[in-house]
Amino acid sequence: MFSRLDASLKIFGTLIIVILACLATLPILSGSQANATLEALKEGAAKERAYGLMLTLLQDAETGQRGFLIGSDESFLAPYNAGVAGIPAALEHLQRHAGSDAERTLVARIVELSQAKVREMDKTIRLKKAGKSQAAMDMVASQRGRIIMDELRTLLGRQQKALADHRSGLRDELTATLRYNSALGIGASLASVVLIFATIYIVTRSLNEQAESARRSTLLAENNAQLAQQAAIRAERLAITADMLQALDSVKTLPELERVLPVFLRKLLPGASGAVYLYRNSRDVLELKASWGLMEDAPPTVAPGECWALRLGKVHRANREHDLCCDHRATWHGDHEAQTCVPMISQGDVIGILVIAGDRHDASPSDNAHIVSLAEQLSLAISNVSLRNTLRHQSTVDPLTGLYNRRFFDESLKRELARTQRSRSVCSVVMIDLDHFKRINDTYGHDGGDLVLQAASRTLLQRVRASDVACRYGGEELVLMLPDCGAEEAAKCAESIRQTLAEMVIQHQGATISGISASFGVAQWNGDGGQEADPLQAADRALYAAKKDGRNRVVIAGTAAPA
């Protein structure tokens, strides 16, 4: 019995080491294991977490089973029940996300073995509850459950060492007893004395063994309680992390991180304050994207040289003033607090730092591993947000002029016309064509033409309101959509742009480009249907009329003369 207890403690110790090792190594695989094209990186990170969760649930269930069979205390079943309850959902997740025939075959085998393992554990527990302890122990001794679990660990990438036999101490004890009995053959005159000393010795040894057995039982109970508590904490963290990653998948722009991250990081890191800094595009400084707790007033920027985590390329922790503290530390919390800076790495590139501050100076290895794993998952998710934002910008903005493209304009115009009709307001469209643009290209080259297009685009952006939409409709044609603006006001805006273009002087390769003119067609659309159904076509016809009348003018649709 003592040998079995000792072996069980070693199993628990091994399981703890394996779990800590897994938490220490997850962003570099979430990001990291996520940040190339948007969907590939996201799917890879989700599968890795699913397989890790499956192994964790099986190990928690097996830990709860063994604790109950040894200690007969149903409180040991807490990790077993939590693990078994989560296994079906984890298996269904693996089946749903299997991406190839080979993976589906592997998942099918995992499903088969997992179900067999759950049935085997359930049967031993029911035998134990029915008072058939020996039958339960015989079933465990059959090694079926161990064989199934070993194959599962192999399929999931984990191997478990076999248990060692620790019975040599009992043989030593038997040898000592035989030697003691041989001593009883000494002369009859000393027999009574020897018997008294032998009795005292045996009683003392028995009491010591009983005391040692009680101490080991207490230690085992404490270890099982800690494992149950850790399993509950892990399950809670996994649930919160899943919610956070789901929320981040819905984030469209990086500024939204300021609202999303603090909500979940407060739960994942209770009692701590923190901030997330990301490199800006120039990579010369890191900008604050989110903060919570005492760091809500954190500085908006941090230079790379101010953070030892970035300079050393690894996690950096400072507890007290005499430690190696980052230069940005004292600006937002007292010197008595501990600070941990974790580089956020995605696809091998450092994208920022996660800074955690708190009063605790004795953070456990599991806490530190949790922070590192969290930083890896955040790196992957934030990189995905950045990539989505970049792809969205590329799909809606013309790269040469910085104006919206035609597809975005068409969609925006359709929405605005529907809004105008509901609110019975007005909306104006201005079509713009740069006069003699081909001659500019022929005279100054396409580089010169590009400069003219860019300058004209900047003029549009400077002259319109924030609610207006400026677009490069094609070639040298530009278009404006002016919500809640009548034709007369739109014509005034167009005339201001026309005059600014006429006064513009551009230097290009020693040559001066000036005298730029443009023709403008303005059309108004009323929500009550008072004018043409398609303001874009009306503005285009007005533009044609402006060019026909000599160019370099503004014409309102439905009028014969320039505005």
C-alpha positions in Angstrom: 0.0 0.0 0.0 2.8 2.4 0.9 4.5 1.7 -2.4 1.3 2.4 -4.3 0.8 5.7 -2.5 4.3 6.7 -3.3 3.9 5.8 -7.0 0.7 7.8 -7.1 2.4 10.9 -5.7 5.1 10.5 -8.4 2.4 10.3 -11.1 0.8 13.5 -9.8 4.2 15.2 -9.8 4.9 14.1 -13.4 1.5 15.4 -14.5 2.1 18.8 -12.9 5.5 19.1 -14.7 3.9 18.2 -18.1 1.1 20.8 -17.6 3.6 23.5 -16.7 5.7 22.7 -19.7 2.7 23.0 -22.0 1.6 26.5 -20.7 5.2 27.7 -21.0 5.3 26.9 -24.8 1.3 28.5 -26.6 1.6 32.4 -28.7 4.6 31.1 -30.1 2.4 28.5 -31.7 -1.0 31.5 -31.7 -0.3 33.5 -33.3 2.3 32.1 -33.7 0.8 29.7 -34.9 -1.3 32.6 -36.6 -0.2 35.4 -38.2 0.5 34.8 -42.1 -2.7 35.0 -44.2 -5.7 35.7 -41.9 -7.7 32.5 -42.0 -4.8 30.0 -42.1 -3.2 31.5 -39.0 -6.5 31.6 -37.2 -7.4 27.9 -37.9 -4.0 26.7 -36.9 -4.2 28.4 -33.5 -7.7 27.0 -32.9 -6.7 23.4 -33.6 -3.6 23.6 -31.4 -5.8 24.8 -28.4 -8.4 22.1 -29.1 -5.8 19.2 -29.0 -4.2 20.7 -25.9 -7.6 21.0 -24.2 -8.5 17.4 -25.1 -5.3 16.1 -23.4 -5.9 18.3 -20.4 -9.5 17.1 -20.0 -8.4 13.4 -20.2 -5.6 13.9 -17.7 -7.9 15.8 -15.2 -10.5 13.0 -15.5 -7.9 10.3 -14.9 -6.5 12.3 -11.9 -10.0 12.5 -10.3 -10.6 8.8 -10.9 -7.3 7.7 -9.2 -7.9 10.1 -6.3 -11.3 8.6 -5.6 -10.2 5.0 -5.8 -7.3 5.6 -3.4 -9.0 8.0 -0.9 -12.7 7.0 -1.2 -13.5 10.7 -0.9 -16.1 11.9 -3.5 -14.6 15.4 -3.4 -11.8 13.9 -5.5 -14.3 13.4 -8.3 -14.5 17.2 -9.0 -11.7 17.1 -11.6 -13.1 13.8 -13.0 -16.6 15.3 -13.5 -15.2 18.5 -15.0 -13.0 16.6 -17.4 -15.7 14.1 -18.5 -18.3 16.9 -19.0 -15.9 18.8 -21.3 -14.7 15.7 -23.4 -17.8 15.5 -25.7 -17.7 19.1 -26.7 -13.9 18.9 -27.2 -14.3 15.8 -29.4 -17.1 17.4 -31.4 -14.8 20.4 -31.9 -12.0 18.2 -33.2 -14.3 16.3 -35.6 -15.9 19.5 -36.9 -12.5 21.2 -37.6 -10.7 18.1 -39.1 -9.3 19.5 -42.4 -8.0 16.3 -44.2 -8.7 12.6 -44.5 -5.7 11.8 -42.4 -6.7 14.1 -39.6 -10.3 12.8 -39.7 -8.9 9.3 -39.4 -6.8 10.4 -36.4 -9.7 12.2 -34.8 -11.9 9.2 -35.3 -9.3 7.1 -33.4 -9.1 9.7 -30.7 -12.9 9.7 -30.3 -12.9 5.9 -30.1 -10.1 5.7 -27.5 -11.5 8.6 -25.5 -15.0 7.1 -25.2 -13.4 3.8 -24.2 -11.3 5.5 -21.6 -14.4 7.3 -20.2 -16.3 4.0 -20.0 -13.4 2.3 -18.2 -13.1 5.1 -15.7 -16.8 5.3 -15.1 -17.0 1.5 -14.5 -14.2 1.6 -11.8 -15.9 4.5 -10.0 -19.3 2.7 -10.0 -17.6 -0.5 -8.6 -15.9 1.6 -5.9 -19.2 3.3 -5.0 -20.9 -0.1 -4.8 -18.4 -1.2 -2.2 -16.5 -3.5 -4.6 -13.1 -2.0 -4.0 -11.2 -5.1 -4.9 -13.0 -5.5 -8.2 -12.3 -1.9 -9.0 -8.6 -2.3 -8.1 -8.5 -5.5 -10.2 -9.9 -3.6 -13.1 -7.3 -0.9 -12.7 -4.6 -3.6 -12.4 -5.7 -5.1 -15.8 -3.8 -2.2 -17.4 -6.6 -1.6 -20.0 -7.1 2.0 -19.0 -3.3 2.6 -19.0 -3.0 1.1 -22.5 -5.8 3.3 -23.8 -4.3 6.4 -22.2 -0.8 5.7 -23.5 -2.2 5.4 -27.0 -4.1 8.7 -26.6 -1.0 10.5 -25.3 0.9 9.2 -28.3 -1.8 10.4 -30.8 -1.9 13.8 -29.0 1.8 14.2 -28.9 2.4 13.3 -25.3 4.1 10.3 -23.8 4.0 9.2 -20.3 6.7 7.4 -18.5 5.9 4.0 -16.9 5.7 3.7 -13.2 8.8 2.4 -11.3 8.6 -0.3 -8.7 9.6 0.9 -5.2 9.4 -2.2 -3.2 13.1 -2.7 -2.3 12.5 -1.1 1.1 10.2 -3.9 2.1 12.9 -6.5 1.3 15.3 -4.6 3.5 12.7 -4.6 6.2 12.3 -8.4 5.9 16.1 -9.0 6.1 16.3 -6.8 9.2 13.5 -8.8 10.8 15.2 -12.2 10.1 18.4 -10.9 11.6 16.6 -9.8 14.6 14.9 -13.2 15.0 18.3 -14.9 14.8 19.5 -12.9 17.7 16.7 -14.5 19.8 18.8 -17.7 20.0 21.2 -16.2 22.5 21.4 -17.9 25.8 18.3 -18.6 27.9 19.6 -16.3 30.6 19.2 -13.3 28.3 15.9 -14.4 26.6 13.7 -12.3 28.7 15.8 -9.2 28.3 16.0 -9.7 24.5 12.2 -10.3 24.3 11.5 -7.0 26.1 13.8 -5.0 23.9 12.4 -6.8 20.8 8.9 -5.9 21.8 9.7 -2.3 22.4 11.5 -2.2 19.0 8.6 -3.7 17.1 6.0 -1.5 18.7 8.1 1.6 18.0 8.6 0.6 14.4 4.9 0.0 13.9 4.0 3.3 15.4 6.5 5.1 13.1 5.1 3.3 10.1 1.5 4.3 11.0 2.6 7.9 11.6 4.4 7.9 8.2 1.3 6.4 6.5 -0.9 9.1 8.0 1.5 11.8 6.9 1.5 10.5 3.4 -2.3 10.2 3.3 -2.6 13.8 4.4 0.0 15.0 1.9 -1.9 13.1 -0.9 -5.2 14.6 0.1 -3.7 18.1 0.0 -2.1 17.4 -3.4 -5.4 16.2 -4.8 -7.2 19.3 -3.5 -4.6 21.5 -5.1 -5.1 19.7 -8.4 -8.8 20.1 -8.3 -8.4 23.8 -7.6 -5.9 24.2 -10.4 -8.2 22.3 -12.8 -11.1 24.7 -11.9 -8.8 27.7 -12.4 -7.6 26.3 -15.8 -11.2 25.6 -16.9 -12.2 29.2 -16.0 -9.2 30.7 -17.8 -9.9 28.6 -20.9 -13.5 29.8 -21.0 -12.5 33.5 -20.5 -9.7 33.1 -23.1 -12.1 31.6 -25.6 -14.5 34.5 -25.1 -11.7 37.0 -25.5 -10.4 35.4 -28.8 -14.0 35.3 -30.1 -14.4 39.0 -29.3 -11.1 39.8 -31.0 -12.1 37.9 -34.1 -15.0 40.4 -34.4 -12.7 43.5 -33.9 -12.4 45.5 -37.2 -9.8 48.1 -36.2 -6.9 48.3 -33.7 -8.5 51.3 -31.8 -11.3 48.9 -30.8 -8.7 47.0 -28.7 -8.9 49.7 -26.1 -12.5 48.6 -25.3 -12.2 44.9 -25.7 -8.9 43.9 -24.1 -9.4 45.5 -20.6 -12.7 43.7 -20.1 -11.1 40.2 -20.4 -7.6 40.9 -19.1 -9.1 42.1 -15.8 -10.6 38.6 -15.4 -7.6 36.7 -16.7 -5.2 38.6 -14.4 -7.2 39.5 -11.3 -5.6 41.9 -8.9 -3.1 43.1 -11.5 -2.8 46.2 -13.6 -1.4 46.2 -17.1 -1.1 47.7 -20.6 -0.6 46.5 -24.2 1.8 48.4 -26.4 2.2 47.8 -30.1 4.8 49.0 -32.6 3.5 51.7 -35.0 4.3 51.2 -38.7 7.6 53.1 -38.5 8.7 50.7 -35.6 10.5 53.6 -33.9 8.2 53.7 -30.9 5.5 51.6 -29.3 2.0 53.1 -28.8 -0.5 52.3 -26.0 -3.5 50.3 -27.3 -5.1 49.2 -24.1 -4.7 49.5 -20.3 -6.5 48.7 -17.1 -6.2 49.1 -13.4 -3.5 51.4 -12.1 -2.1 51.7 -15.6 -5.1 53.4 -17.1 -2.9 56.6 -17.1 0.1 54.8 -18.7 2.2 56.9 -21.0 0.9 56.9 -24.6 4.3 55.8 -26.1 7.3 53.8 -25.0 10.7 53.8 -26.9 12.1 50.3 -27.6 15.2 51.1 -25.6 13.2 51.9 -22.5 12.1 48.2 -22.1 14.5 45.5 -21.0 12.2 42.8 -22.3 12.6 44.2 -25.9 16.4 44.8 -25.4 17.0 41.2 -24.1 14.5 39.5 -26.3 12.8 37.6 -23.5 10.4 38.0 -20.5 11.8 40.5 -18.0 10.6 40.7 -14.3 11.6 43.3 -11.8 10.3 43.2 -8.2 12.0 46.0 -6.3 13.8 49.3 -6.9 17.2 47.6 -6.8 16.3 45.2 -9.6 17.0 45.9 -13.3 13.9 48.0 -13.9 12.6 49.3 -17.2 12.8 53.1 -17.8 9.0 53.3 -18.4 8.3 51.7 -15.0 8.3 54.5 -12.5 6.0 56.7 -14.6 2.8 54.9 -13.9 3.1 52.9 -10.6 5.0 52.9 -7.3 8.5 51.3 -7.0 7.1 48.8 -4.4 5.2 46.9 -7.1 6.4 44.0 -9.3 6.5 44.4 -13.0 6.6 41.8 -15.8 7.2 42.8 -19.4 6.5 40.1 -22.0 7.5 40.6 -25.7 4.6 39.9 -28.0 5.8 37.8 -30.9 3.9 36.8 -34.0 5.4 34.8 -36.9 8.9 35.6 -35.6 8.3 39.4 -35.4 8.0 41.4 -32.2 4.8 43.4 -32.5 4.7 44.9 -29.0 4.9 44.2 -25.3 2.4 43.1 -22.6 3.2 44.9 -19.3 1.8 43.5 -16.0 2.1 45.3 -12.7 1.0 44.2 -9.2 2.0 44.0 -5.5 3.0 40.3 -5.6 6.7 39.5 -5.6 6.3 35.7 -5.3 4.4 34.8 -8.5 4.4 31.1 -9.0 5.8 29.4 -12.2 2.2 28.6 -13.2 1.3 32.3 -13.0 4.3 33.3 -15.1 3.6 30.6 -17.6 0.0 31.8 -17.8 1.1 35.4 -18.6 3.5 34.2 -21.3 0.8 32.0 -22.8 -1.6 34.9 -22.7 0.9 37.1 -24.5 1.3 34.6 -27.2 -2.4 34.2 -27.8 -2.8 38.0 -27.8 0.0 38.4 -30.3 -1.8 36.0 -32.7 -5.2 37.6 -32.3 -3.9 41.2 -32.6 -1.9 40.3 -35.7 -5.1 38.9 -37.2 -6.9 42.1 -36.4 -4.1 44.1 -38.1 -4.1 41.9 -41.1 -7.9 42.2 -41.5 -7.6 45.9 -41.2 -4.9 46.0 -43.9 -6.8 43.8 -46.2 -10.0 45.9 -45.7 -8.0 49.1 -46.4 -6.5 47.6 -49.6 -9.9 46.5 -50.8 -11.6 49.9 -50.4 -8.8 52.5 -51.0 -7.0 53.4 -54.2 -3.3 53.1 -53.4 -2.2 55.9 -55.7 -4.5 58.7 -54.5 -5.6 57.6 -51.1 -9.2 58.1 -52.1 -11.8 55.4 -51.9 -12.2 53.1 -54.9 -15.2 52.7 -57.2 -16.6 49.6 -55.5 -16.7 51.4 -52.1 -18.3 54.5 -53.6 -21.0 52.4 -55.3 -21.9 50.7 -52.0 -21.8 54.0 -50.1 -24.0 55.8 -52.6 -26.6 53.0 -52.5 -26.7 53.2 -48.7 -26.8 57.0 -48.7 -29.6 57.2 -51.2 -31.7 54.8 -49.1 -31.0 56.9 -46.0 -31.9 60.1 -47.9 -35.2 58.6 -49.0 -36.1 57.6 -45.4 -35.2 61.0 -44.0 -36.5 62.9 -47.0 -33.3 65.0 -47.1 -31.0 65.7 -50.1 -27.7 64.3 -51.4 -25.5 65.6 -54.2 -23.0 63.9 -56.4 -20.1 65.7 -58.1 -18.3 64.1 -61.1 -14.8 65.5 -61.8 -12.6 64.9 -64.8 -9.1 66.4 -65.1 -9.0 68.2 -68.5 -6.3 67.2 -71.0 -4.9 64.6 -68.7 -3.5 62.6 -71.6 -1.5 65.6 -72.6 -0.1 65.9 -69.1 1.0 62.2 -69.3 2.5 62.7 -72.8 4.4 65.9 -71.7 5.6 65.0 -68.2 5.4 61.2 -68.3 3.2 59.0 -66.1 5.1 60.0 -63.0 4.1 63.6 -63.6 0.5 62.5 -64.3 0.5 60.5 -61.0 1.7 63.7 -59.1 -1.2 65.7 -60.6 -3.7 63.0 -59.6 -2.3 62.9 -56.1 -2.3 66.7 -55.7 -5.9 66.8 -57.0 -6.9 64.1 -54.5 -5.4 66.0 -51.6 -7.3 69.1 -52.7 -10.5 67.1 -52.6 -9.9 65.8 -49.1 -9.0 69.2 -47.9 -12.1 70.9 -49.3 -14.8 68.4 -48.3 -16.4 67.5 -44.9 -15.6 64.5 -42.8 -19.0 63.0 -43.7 -18.4 63.4 -47.5 -17.0 60.5 -49.6 -14.2 61.2 -52.1 -13.4 58.5 -54.7 -11.2 57.8 -57.7 -13.9 56.5 -60.1 -11.4 55.5 -62.8 -8.4 56.9 -64.6 -8.5 60.7 -64.2 -12.2 60.7 -63.1 -12.9 61.6 -59.5 -16.3 61.7 -57.8 -17.7 63.2 -54.6 -20.8 62.2 -52.6 -22.1 65.1 -50.4 -24.8 63.9 -48.0 -27.3 66.6 -46.8 -26.0 69.0 -49.3 -28.0 70.6 -52.2 -26.8 71.2 -55.7 -26.0 74.9 -55.1 -23.8 74.2 -52.1 -22.2 71.3 -54.0 -21.5 73.6 -56.9 -19.8 76.1 -54.6 -17.6 73.4 -53.2 -16.8 72.2 -56.8 -15.9 75.8 -57.8 -13.6 76.1 -54.8 -11.8 72.9 -55.8 -11.6 74.1 -59.5 -10.0 77.4 -58.5 -7.5 75.6 -56.2 -6.5 73.3 -59.0 -6.1 76.2 -61.4 -3.7 77.9 -58.9 -1.7 74.8 -58.2 2.0 74.6 -59.2 3.8 71.2 -59.1 7.5 70.7 -59.5 8.6 67.5 -61.3 12.1 66.7 -62.4 13.0 70.3 -62.9 9.8 71.0 -64.8 6.8 73.1 -63.6 3.3 71.7 -64.0 0.7 74.4 -63.7 -2.6 75.5 -65.3 -4.4 72.4 -64.2 -8.1 72.5 -65.0 -11.0 70.2 -64.4 -14.6 69.9 -65.4 -17.3 69.3 -62.9 -20.8 67.8 -63.2 -23.2 68.3 -60.2 -26.4 66.5 -59.6 -28.8 66.6 -56.6 -31.0 63.7 -55.5 -34.1 64.4 -53.3 -35.5 61.8 -50.9 -39.0 62.5 -52.1 -38.1 61.6 -55.7 -38.2 65.1 -56.9 -35.3 64.7 -59.4 -33.7 62.0 -61.4 -33.5 58.4 -60.0 -29.8 58.0 -60.6 -27.8 61.1 -59.5 -24.5 59.5 -60.7 -25.8 59.4 -64.3 -27.2 62.9 -64.0 -23.8 64.2 -62.7 -22.0 62.3 -65.5 -24.3 64.0 -68.1 -23.6 67.4 -66.5 -19.9 66.6 -66.7 -20.2 65.9 -70.4 -22.0 69.2 -70.8 -19.2 71.0 -69.0 -16.6 69.4 -71.3 -18.7 70.2 -74.3 -19.0 73.8 -73.3 -15.2 74.3 -73.2 -14.1 72.4 -70.0 -12.7 74.0 -66.8 -16.2 74.8 -65.4 -18.9 73.5 -63.1 -22.3 72.6 -64.5 -25.4 71.6 -62.5 -27.5 68.9 -63.9 -30.7 70.3 -65.5 -29.2 73.7 -66.1 -27.9 75.0 -69.4 -25.2 77.3 -68.1 -22.2 76.8 -65.8 -22.8 77.3 -62.1 
